[in-house]
Amino acid sequence: VGTGMSRSFNEIIQILNQNLKTNFSPEYFDNPYQGRYQEFTQADIGNLERLLKIKPHYSLEAGIADYIKVLNERVSSLERDVLGEG
């Protein structure tokens, strides 16, 4: 759904680096889809808040951290299954 706040790709890279304990830098290149690529996105959550009385309670930081945790758990589970330790 979104939070109603725009976030940059650089912020996402920073959050990923923090959670993965990495130090990746973005690689910039000319946009080959000029005029067809939506460079700015921001969810309009006005109707969600007004009609359903729902406000976002999950930050991008928390969402990425939780998603990485789930992925790590699944990888560990697959490794146990493959190695016959499950």
C-alpha positions as CSV (number, residue, x, y, z in Angstrom):
1,V,0.0,0.0,0.0
2,G,2.6,2.5,1.1
3,T,3.0,5.1,3.8
4,G,2.2,8.3,1.8
5,M,5.8,9.3,2.1
6,S,8.2,9.2,-0.9
7,R,11.5,7.5,-0.4
8,S,14.5,7.5,-2.7
9,F,16.3,4.5,-4.2
10,N,19.4,5.7,-2.3
11,E,17.5,5.5,1.0
12,I,16.4,1.9,0.1
13,I,20.1,1.0,-0.6
14,Q,21.1,2.5,2.7
15,I,18.4,0.5,4.6
16,L,19.4,-2.7,2.8
17,N,23.1,-2.1,3.6
18,Q,22.3,-1.6,7.3
19,N,20.2,-4.8,7.4
20,L,22.5,-7.0,5.3
21,K,25.7,-5.5,6.9
22,T,27.0,-4.6,3.4
23,N,28.3,-1.4,1.8
24,F,26.9,-1.4,-1.7
25,S,26.8,1.8,-3.6
26,P,24.3,2.6,-6.3
27,E,25.3,2.4,-10.0
28,Y,23.8,5.3,-11.9
29,F,23.1,5.1,-15.6
30,D,21.1,7.0,-18.2
31,N,17.4,6.1,-18.2
32,P,16.7,4.1,-21.4
33,Y,13.0,4.6,-20.9
34,Q,12.9,8.4,-20.9
35,G,9.3,9.5,-21.0
36,R,7.9,6.1,-20.2
37,Y,9.4,5.4,-16.8
38,Q,7.7,6.9,-13.7
39,E,10.6,8.4,-11.8
40,F,8.6,9.5,-8.8
41,T,6.2,7.4,-6.9
42,Q,4.3,8.2,-3.7
43,A,1.2,6.3,-2.6
44,D,-1.8,8.5,-2.0
45,I,-3.3,6.9,1.1
46,G,-5.9,9.6,1.6
47,N,-8.9,7.3,0.9
48,L,-7.4,4.5,3.0
49,E,-7.1,6.9,6.0
50,R,-10.5,8.6,5.4
51,L,-12.7,5.7,4.5
52,L,-11.2,2.8,6.4
53,K,-9.7,4.8,9.2
54,I,-6.3,3.1,8.7
55,K,-3.0,4.7,9.1
56,P,0.3,3.2,8.2
57,H,2.1,1.7,11.2
58,Y,4.9,-0.1,9.4
59,S,7.9,1.9,8.3
60,L,10.0,1.1,5.2
61,E,12.9,0.3,7.6
62,A,10.8,-2.2,9.6
63,G,9.4,-3.7,6.5
64,I,12.8,-4.4,4.9
65,A,14.2,-5.7,8.2
66,D,11.3,-8.1,8.6
67,Y,11.4,-9.2,5.0
68,I,15.1,-10.0,5.2
69,K,14.4,-12.0,8.4
70,V,11.8,-14.1,6.7
71,L,14.1,-14.7,3.7
72,N,16.9,-15.8,6.0
73,E,14.6,-18.1,7.8
74,R,13.4,-19.7,4.6
75,V,17.0,-20.1,3.3
76,S,17.9,-21.8,6.6
77,S,15.0,-24.1,6.4
78,L,15.8,-25.1,2.8
79,E,19.5,-25.7,3.8
80,R,18.3,-28.0,6.6
81,D,16.0,-29.9,4.2
82,V,18.7,-30.3,1.6
83,L,21.3,-31.4,4.2
84,G,18.8,-33.7,5.8
85,E,19.0,-31.9,9.1
86,G,15.3,-31.0,9.2
